[in-house]
Structures are given as structure tokens and as C-alpha cells.
Amino acid sequence: MISSSRDRLANIETEYLSLKSKIDQVRSKVFQGLAPLYEKRDRLILKIQYCKMYIEVLLGEGEGEAKNVEEEFGEADQKKKQEYKETAQALTNKREITKEEEIRLKKIWKQLARVYHPDKFMGDPDKEEAYNQLMAEINQAKEYNDISKMEEIASDPEAYLAQKVFGSFDLKDDGKVIDLQKVWTALQDQILFAMEGLEQLRESPDHDLYKIASNQPAIIDKVIESRAKELNNKIHKLQKEADVIGKEISELGGCM
């Protein structure tokens, strides 16, 4: 019963991650096409927010305190730039895979999920933590379609954990008596959670776009074109608001 539940959980998780990977590939194409506009919009929103704060502080507390707001804006602006840079890097790391690679990746993931799932060592905190660390690495590799990393983990999980400085653990079953009812209950909870996640993914607008794009790839360009128009309109309004606030700051003798 536990073995079949574990297999079922592995199947659901595999289906979820495989579908999410495909959806993310579509999302990444849309994001890459709109990234400069998204960044311009968000930086304008940030600037307007801090400009309003600057005026309030300038009028209420003086130029010295207002200078701090200006510095805070500089830090927030740099943070926003870094966030976009990291997002772009993360998207670059995601690559499309062939059908053969996907089948191979699924097989490795299901094997690892069945054999090395954390529920196997409930009650043993050290091994449970080791399993959590291992599964986090496995899930990350699966999400980014990193087959070489998956195979590295599958070939020798204990060595991989030690190499990543998670500690040295013997992940083999040590023969201890475990509460099978607790293990089974935990598995049912995880299965329910995984099923809910899969259902939410299937009901998302991004899934709808993925399904349409699977049959009509050109729809992605149309979506980018449509969203670009919306973003440009939003940016135009934000820029006008920023210009008005900037003029007000200048009239007050401030500089932002």
C-alpha cells in the first residue's frame, strides 16, 4: 500500500513538473519579448513612489531627511535591476528538450522520487533532512531539465550530498521499525497537495496559452504584440505622472 502510494505520488509530481516545464518555456518566450517594457514600467512605478515620498519628507522634515529618501531610491532601483537580471539568467538556464530526453528525465526523476523520498525516514531527523536537501536538488534539476545533474545524483546520492556539503549520510534503509500508518497518512497528504497543485496549474491562464501555442506557435508573437501595446500605454501614463512630480520637486528646490 505504501509502495503504491509512493509510486502514485511520483507519477503526479512527474506530471506536474513536466507540464510546468513546458508552460515555463512559453512564459519565458513571452517574458523575454516584453522584459524591457516590464522593467521600464516597474522602474517608473518605483520612481513615482519614491518621488512622492521625497516631497512629503522634504516638506515635513527638510532637505537632509529628503536626501535619505533619494539614497533609498537609488538602492531600491539597483535592487530592481538585479531582480530583472537574475530573472533573465534563470530563463536562459531553461532549455527545451527533445521527447527522448523528456522520457529519460522522467524515468530518472520517478526512480529517485520513489527510492529517495523524505517520507521513507520519518522519525529520523538527520536522514529526513538529508532527504529534503536531496529532493530539493532533484526538483531543481528537473525544473531546469538538467539531465546531467539528475544522472549525477541518481548514480550516487550519498556522494552528491557530501560533495554539496550537506553532510555525510547513509541513505540506505537501516532496518528500524517505523510507524507505517504515519508514513501512509503523510503520503496521502502529499498526494492530495500534489494533485491540487497540478489542478491549479491546469486551470491557469498560462496553461491555456501553452495549449494554444502547442498547435499555433505564432500565437506567442500575437500575445507579445498585444501585451506590448498595453504596457506602452501604461508606461506613457506613468511617464507623464513622473514628469509632473519631477517638475514639482524642481519647483521646491529639490533634486530626485
N, C-alpha and C positions, 0 to 999 in steps of 0.2 A: 504493500500500500504506500509506504514512504517512497520506495523507489519509483513507482509510477507517478506519484505526485511531483517528485523531483524532475522526472522526465517532462511532465506536463509544464512545469514552471520553466524549464529550459527552452521548451518549444515556444512558449508565449514570449519569453524575453528575447529569443532569437528573432521571432517575427516582428516584435516591436522595434528592435534595434535595426533590423534590415529595412523596415519601412521608414523609420526615422532618417536613416542614412540617405535613402532615395529622396525623401522630402527635403532634407537639408541641402542636397545638391541643387535642387530647383531654387530653394530660398537663397542659396549663395549666389546663383546667377543673377537673381533679381537684385540682391543687395549690392553686388559688385557694379551693376549697371546704375544704381542710384546712390551709391556711397557718398560721392562728392556733394550731392544735394542734401542728403541726410545730415552730413557733417555741417554744412553751411547753415541749415535750419536750426540745428541744435545749438550751434555756437551763437547764433543770433538770439535765440531764446535765453541762453545763459547771459549774454551781454546785457540784454534788456533787464533781466532780473537784477544784475549787479549794479546797473546804472540807476535803477530806481532806488536801490538800497543806498547807493553813493549819495544821491540827492538828499535822501532822508537824513543820513548821518551828517552830511555837510551842513544842512540847515539846523540840525539839532545839537550837534556836538562839535562842529568845527572842522577845519581843514585837516588837522592832524589825524583825527579818527577816520576821516574820509579816505585818507591815504592808505589806511589799513585795508579798507574795502577794495581799493584799487589793486593792492597786492594780492588779496584773496581771490580777486577775479583772475589775475594772472596765473595763479596756482590752479584754479578750477579749469581755466582754459587749457592749460598744459595737460591736465588730467584727462580732459575730454579728448584731446588729440591722441593721447596714448591709448585710450579705450578704443578709438577707431582703428589705430594702428594694430592693436592686438587682435581685434575682430578680423581685420583683413588677413593677418597672418594665420589665424585659426581657419579661415575659409580656404586659404591657399593649401593648408595641410590636408584638406579633404579632397580626395580624388575619386573619380568614377572608376568602377571596377567592371571587369568582364563577368559574364554569367558564370563561367567556370570558377573564377576567383571568389565570387559570392558564395557559391556552393561549398567551396573549400573552406572559406572563412566561417560559414555557418556550422560546418561539421566540427571544426576545431572549437568553436565557442560552445556548442552544445556539449561536447565531451568535457570541457573544463567546467561548465556550469553544473553538470551532473556530479562530477567527481569532487570538485573543489568548492562547493557552495558552503557559505558560513554556517548554515543550519546543521551541518554534519557534526560540529563540535560545540553545540550549545552546552554551557556549563563549564567550559574550559576557556577562560578569558584570554590566555595567551594565544591559543590556536585560533580562537574566534577572531581576535584582532588581526592575526596573520592572514586569515582567510578574507577578512574585509579588505585589507590592503591589496591582496592578490586580485580579488574580484574587481576592485576599482581600476587596477591596471588593465585587466582583461576587458572591462567595459569600455575604457578609453580607447584601447586598441581597436575594438570592434567598431566603435563610433567613427573612427577615422580610417577604417578599412586598412589598418596596418597589419598585413598578413605576416610579415617577417617578425614583428613583435609578438604576435599571437603564437607563432610556432616556437619562438624562443621560450615563452612562458610554458607552453604545453610540453616541451621537451624535458624541462627540469624546473618545476615550480619552486622547489626549495632553494636551488642555486640562484634563481631570479630574485627571490625575496632577499637573500643575503647580499646580493650584488647591489640592490636598491637600498641597502642599509635599513631594512625593516626588521632585521634580526634573523637569527638562525633558528629555523623551526623544522621539526619532523612532522610533515603533514600526513603521514600515514595513520590510519586508524590504530589507536593504542589499545583497543580491546576493552575500554572502560564501559560499564553499563550506563546507558543513557535513558532518559525518560522519553520513550518513543511517542507517547501521547503529546508531549510538549513539542517534539520535533514535527509531528504530523500537523498539529494546530498551527505552528509557526509557518509551515509550508502553505497551508490553506490561506492564511493571511497574506502571504507573499503572492500567491497565485491570484487572489482577489485584487490586490493592489496592482499587479502587472496587467490584469485584464482591464481594469479601469483606465490605466494609462494608455493601453492600446486602443480602447474605445474612444477616449478623448482625442487621441492622435487622428483616428479615422474621421472624427467629426469636425476637425479643424479646417479652416479656410485654406491653410497651406496644403492639406491633403487633397482638397478639391482641385487646387491649382496643379498639383503633381499629377493627378489622374487625367486632367485635361491635357497637360503638357506631354504626357506619355503618348497620346495619339496625335496631338497637334503642337509640335515643338515651337512653332512660330508664335504661339500664344504668349510665350515669355516676353518676347520683344514688344508685343502689344501691351502687356501688363506694365512693363517698364516705361513705355511711352505715356500711358495713361497716368501712372503714379508720378512721373516726372512733371507733367503739367500741373498736377495738384500741388506738388512740392514747390514748384516755381511760383505759383500763385501765393502760397503761404510765405515763401521767402520774401516776395515782393512786399507783402503787408508788414512783415516783421522788420524789413529794412526801413520802411517808411516810419515805423514806430521808433526804431533805433535812432534814426536821423533826428526826429523831433526831440527825443530825450537828450541826445548828444548836444543839440543846439541849446537846450535848457541848461545843461551843465556848463556850457561855454559862457552863457549869459551870467551864470552865478560865479564865474571866475574859476571854475574847477576844470579838471582835466582827467578824462577817463579813457 
